[in-house]
């Protein structure tokens, strides 16, 4: 894929200065046990002060007992202490992507991620937010209100790794509480987010690690990848919705020779574009 720069140096400098200023007030790094990883090693430079951090949204899981990773499946555990659906692929996925962003851009990236709880009041310190398995989230009314305010103030949310009609319905149950008056729309190939760094016209479905067992790029009835979003009143994309794909798994397994590099390469490029777009719009 060709690399085409779309942002001017003054915009980059302004974004970097603004983001670096926020870093001075951010909550210290913390790590929780994940679904797959319980004691993941922390890199030696984890305390380095940087201009950008992979912020991962913590959320309460939906109380569904079907095929998902909801509250009942986890025995009613405390989602604020990890080992819940929001920890899917965590922290390996986050750190692999952060490493890739370091290598592929001039963004000064922290080597460790940051879990962010909407109930704790510091979400405004993290201008880019990632949420995984949102087909299993269940935001409270207060959490939805905080997320709405965060996005309208200029924050950016990327959601990923949910599949099919049932998980879409569960995702929208919470998203309608966030934005009851805004529509989810399909993103056009000409949208700036697909050309922030890389030109991504030729996108395709990125499967999770289940592909190594099943040979299928889809899960459930999510046969086609859907890139969707929600815009603010000025035309800025606030919520980037990656439905019927698993970019997080592609980041997580990018160093495994069994996982096809064409999927991890596209997933990383999408992530890079989304970060740069969020920092410059």
Buried (B, 14 or more C-beta within 10 A) or exposed (E): EEEEEBBEEEEBEEBBEEBBEBBEEBBEBEBBBBBBBEEBEBBEEEEEEBBBBBBBBBBBBBEBEEBBBBBBBBEEEEBBEBBBBBBBBBBBBBBBBBBBBBEBBEBBBBBBBBBBBBEEEBBBBBBBBBBBBBBBBBBBEEBBBBBBEBBEEBBBBBBBBBBBEBBBEBBBEBBEBBBEEBEBEEBEEEBBBBBBBBBBEEBEBBBBBBBBEEEEBBBBEBEEBBBBBBBBEEEBBBBBBBBBBBBBBBBBBBEEEEBBEEBBBBBBBBBBBBBBBBBBB
